Amino acid sequence: MNELNVLYEDNHIIVVEKPVNIPAQADSSGDCDMLTLIKSYIKQKYNKPGDVFLGLVHRLDRPVGGVMVFARTSKAASRLAPQFASHKAKKRYAAIVTGSPKAYARLEDYIRKDESTLSAVICPPSTPGAKNAALEYYRLTERGELTLLDVSLFTGRHHQIRAQLANAGCPIWGDQRYNPAAKAGQQVALWAYSLTIEHPTLKQEMTFTLPPHGAAWKPFETELKALCGGVRIVYADENILCCNKAAGMSVAAADGGDSLQARLEAALGERVYPVHRLDVATGGLVLFARSERAEAELSAAIESRSIKKFYRCTVHGRVPFKQKELRAYLVKDADAARVRIYDSARPNAKEIITRCRVLKANDAESLLEIELVTGRTHQIRAHMAHIGYPLIGDDKYGVRDRAPLALAAVRLELHFPQNGLLSYLEGKEIGVEGEMSALNV
């Protein structure tokens, strides 16, 4: 490596790219390492006499590249190291995997390091030397037999991500230690793309991101740019994008606040067109067009109800039916920033149709799948509250239970006429149902 890629530096910290196959610190191989490289960089840039202090406060496996922070002072090291030890520092990784990963999973295992092979072994909790290991992942896009994952690491065990994903049936592409299908010469497709820390002296949260590069990552270039901008894309082609919106974010820039559209456009460097909305408090799937022609076809399909939208929600109480089509009438109350539901038609009211299926239930809660036939403001939230089963976490139409709103758009079925720009998407389904399958019911 001839030149250090410095992402940020000040008197207290330096944040850099660790390239693949370079150790974080010197080891028995005698190969060039990050500590030595950065010390040399600081010594030369600032004309430092004598030894240069540099604190190693966390590590990345040798074959894994990505964002690393180093402490430039002992005070910074003493304040950064506990953030990693207590898992206050947030580390996120991109991984390309084989197999069939779920839409979402939280993996909790026990790992011990096999000193004879230097491999991580998943084992029972009672195994001597075993340590708990936890991570979660979101499935993003697929390209052939490969799938891109967004991984959040909650503990920092030896080879943790590689071992846990392999144990879950979705080993990382190119991982010759944990993926039996990996071939000689392949580079493990795991990259630390985001690191969030509290600055040791400014006491401000800072996030540093860097997308991976290399041949294996090239097919996912759009998704990786978006991921570094804080957006998860679950489907992308030259005409449309489907994003998994986080709760608390608006969809369109025109809606104000932190918007999915603004993040996408900043990350991708192109204009995108929102064609439908989700409430700020609601997470899940949102479609964007990448051209005016695609926007026209998507908007027409939304208007004609050719695109079927499915949600999952958890409501208070045991819903007494298995499946039902609910009909009512909705009136917007702009002054109160809410809607009102009525059983019969009245002036300025619009008919709403909500198809509801109970997936599982107990006496306290019910998990539902909702098909939104009409797409009115706050329709699901207001309609379920109207029939006596308000959503958990809905302080507008339900009760103030201090929980997040238990509602997400989890599946889209796309239908388009023949000979149109988007006709190749006829019958395509995009889904993330697994994210809301483990609720407390």
Secondary structure by P-SEA (a helix, b strand, c coil): ccccccccccccbbbbbbcccccccccccccccaaaaaaaaaaaaaccccbbbbbbccccccccccbbbbbccaaaaaaaaaaaaaccbbbbbbbbbccccccbbbbbbbbbbccccccccccccccccbbbbbbbbbbccccccbbbbbccccccccaaaaaaaaaacccccccccccccccccccccccccbbbbccccccbbbbbbbbbbccccccaaaaaaaaaaccccccccccbbbbbcccccccccccccccaaaaaaaaacbbbbbccccccccccbbbbbccaaaaaaaaaaaaaccbbbbbbbcccccccccbbbbbbbbbbcccccbbbbbccccccbbbbbbbbbbccccccbbbbbbbccccccaaaaaaaaaacccccccccccccccccccccccbbbbbbccccccccccbbbbbcccccccccc
